[in-house]
Amino acid sequence: MSNPTPPMGSTPEPFGSAGQSNPYGAPPSSPATAHPPPSPEGLYGTAPTYGTAPTYGTAPTYGSAPYGSAPYGSAPYGSAPYGQQAPGPYGTGPRTNPLAVISLVLSVLGLTFFPVIASIGGVITGHLARRAIRQNGEGGSGLAVAGLIVGYIGLALLLVGIAFFAMVLATIPTY
């Protein structure tokens, strides 16, 4: 198809007028795939019904909060009625004896920074912690035993170091 250029000064005829043909074919007279009008229920039909919601009783009023749900700052978590001891929020065990923690810390310091004093302090506080744990039923027995073991290892290493130093001094000839 050739598109003739119009002469100067003349305006071309609009598309679809008498002298030109449509290069894209004839426009459709009616849409080939017309969609039906939407139904009153919508595209997916009606929503299913599941019955009525269950009733659970009345909501608590102010000042009568159920067990364990007291507002922040008004009562400790899980305050049980009638003097019973309430469990902790995650079922925590007995309180850890602080001497057991001190024993382990001192024993580790005896291996690193303060060899003599901290190791002896770790052993002493480890024995005190084990006695208190047996009497009071507190937790931390493993920490106390670990403090004792590390403290005794620190003292043993100290004695081995002293013996080695004495042996080296004994082998040095004197003139």
Secondary structure, DSSP 8 states (H G I E B T S, - for coil): -------TT-----TTSTT---TT----SS-SS------TT-SS-----------------TT---TT---TTTS-TT--GGG-----TT---S-B-HHHHHHHHHHHHHHHT-HHHHHHHHHHHHHHHHHHHHHH--B-HHHHHHHHHHHHHHHHHHHHHHHHHHHHHHHS---
